[in-house]
Amino acid sequence: MENVVVLFPSFLGDTVHHKKSVYEPTRHQRCQQLICSRSWAITILVLLGMLLIFIASLAAFARPECQACSPTSEHCLTDQQPQKHVPTTPKPDFISKNGEEYPWKDVRLPSFVIPKSYKLIMHPNISKSEYHGEVTIDLEVKKETDFIVFHAIDFNITNYSVTSNDKTISVKKHLQYETFEQFYLQLERKIQPSENLKLSVMFKGELKPKLHGFYKSSYKTKAGEQRHIAVTHFEPTDAREAFPCFDEPAFKATFELSITRDSQHITLFNMPLKSSENQANGLIVDHYETSKRMSTYLVAFVVCDFGHIHKTTKDGVKVRVYAPKDMIYQADFALDAAVKILEYYNTFFGVPYPLPKQDLIAIPDFQAGAMENWGLITYRLSALLFDPKTSSLTSKQWVATVVAHELAHQWFGDLVTMKWWDDLWLNEGFASYVEYLGADIVLPEFRMNDQFLLKDFQLGLNLDSLSTSHPIQVHVSNPDQINEIFDTISYNKGSSLLRMLRFSLGEEEFKNGLSSYLEKYQFGNAETKDLWQSLQSESNLNVKDIMDTWTLQMGYPLVTVKHTDNTVTLSQERYLFNKQQPEKSEFTSPYNYKWYIPFTYVTDKSPSTKKTIWMNKTSVTIPFDSSSRWIKGNFGVNGFYRVDYGDIWHELILQLRNNHQLFDKADRAGLLDDVYMLSRSDKVDVTTALDMTQYLEKENDYIVWSTVTSGQFNYLFSQLRYEESYSDLQAYVQKLINKQIKIVGWKDDGDILKKYLRTLILNLAERVGHKDTIKEGKAQFKKWKDNRESINQNLTSVILTIGIKYGDRADWDFVWNRYKQTQVPSERDLLVRVLTETQDVHVINM
């Protein structure tokens, strides 16, 4: 995605949630960066804020609201209907660019001509916004053929040649078919499998600020000078925009790069620099070592003038972080995190990192949150840079999480790559789960595994409860469809299913299965069934049969508890937030919406003794002591399902009131989330959901408060905002948080999640009109503005929101000027969000 800042309601505060931004829009939906004047910027900021409120109000009537979003995400998919994932594609006309019929009728390339190696020469001219190059590809011929088909789009091919055993083969004709982004060469004779075939192509293209392919990016120095760099972003299908190639993930090959630069620049590639050659014209050609076998979408190269810092892991891997020289001081945390995480992953995966170096680079204009190019990971500025003097703890957590996510891909996605995009979830779901393990190594005090519930699990449940969801494994036939599966299902549901499987298999069995999988398929490609087979070899469970019910059908189960004197019957059905399914669905469940469910539970008689029973696509009955009061299902909230307790809900409510700490924080959050969502879908009375919140006066855990605030309270605020009962809601929430307001205070003390809770509670207090909170916020804003006094940087969002919301034009202008001056990306994101909180009519009407 572009470097677009997302605007959020103020009560969400500084909380930075999961990366899970959709990596790329479709090719026809891409947009250029917007450059605007101050007045236009003001207008846009205000209009965006008003539009967001309007959309959120509409969405609240029909859909589950967004429980967590990242300031660096383009949008939060849980608050909107998902896109159609298999769009109707116009029937190809198979007419080539020159008007002839195109003979190859498949959007996929032939599988009988395979690249083995690429020698790529690139000569970018950044000042002229152009480049030219040459690629020589060694090909393996699997069966007799008299044609070659490869990918090429958005550049001009100026010359080409084909040789076999060093002898030229004439090309009878060439055809370009832009619909499939393919180039076809008809040869004068048939090529046999025994021949050593080479394809050489010369080409030239433009360096546009388009954020995909090989493109031009720009930034301003602290002194205001504009600088330009050239950078790549190829996932999923944009390597073909930079150079002729076989642009499908299964066509792995080695790559050798030579790239020309000016003397003031440096270049970077997936592999280390081998040598540099000075040219007579003052230019320099950098020659790089040959890469390991990898897919084209993982190739990356950069021409820039950045600075860097570096360290070496205990395994001898050189780690470097690159950024604009004025910002390189903000790279220390990312470098330390990368080193620790790489060392941890080496142990966790049981397969050593296979490259001699790992570079991380902050790109000024970057469409995705980050991209896992093997050995050269590209990041958005705010996803890599952290200033300990001005950035909040949530920004620090964000950097650690994104670094951990992309480094996980170096094994799961880069070392072993999916054969085709149908199995994208293997890449993204896995990295989205393991990122919590990696970030926890760097930031153990942040309790990352607890935060998984907020940032992945609940988001995945929300989107997957819609009738317009899709299976996690979805057939992809056209490249334009690939972009549409970079969504919450692939990321959040994928990570949640792997977490559930890990707890079902056991720690050692799960890790051993992963190591077996990576060792078997390293430097190659694999499918979902291959992972299941590797995990199954380490377990007594039939992993494939179990997990197919979760990946080959959309949605998830609702387990309903029916209590009699001596038994509890557990039945399962698909949980739908929508009351009715659409008349026509693109997907048909092969299992009639039944699952293998690892139902874990405790009872009031033995609240610390977990039991597990498998619901094998059926209902089950378990013994239940007649003197027992309640059963708590999905113990630990490790299973991807919801539970409806029927007449036991009132017993659970009483337990929370009497001793809420009998349940772990995850189970308390799970109960609140389940009862709220079940009330939204009319399966539980709304008063039951409200009754469960009454105990919150005694609750002091961030995970629980974040769950109920972003869920139930957010919904009630949106529904009652213009009703007379809104003041009653405000009074009720104030009653629940009065004690917490005093406990959290305004000082920056306590552990990390207490600091997160402080931000959440004070934002919530402002939202419900708590006078003392607003008074103190205004006073701290005035000190920050008038006297340049430092404020609690973890409460910056609270203080600035209050200052802008209850301030005047001069306050708005002050924050706007600070936004223009700061060189800290995370601070820029925050400032532009709070500017939309203005209620000054003069600003709104500008």
Summary of the structure (lengths in Angstrom):
residues: 846
radius of gyration: 28.0
end to end distance: 29.0
largest distance: 91.8
contacts: 2932
relative contact order: 0.10
helix: 40%
strand: 23%
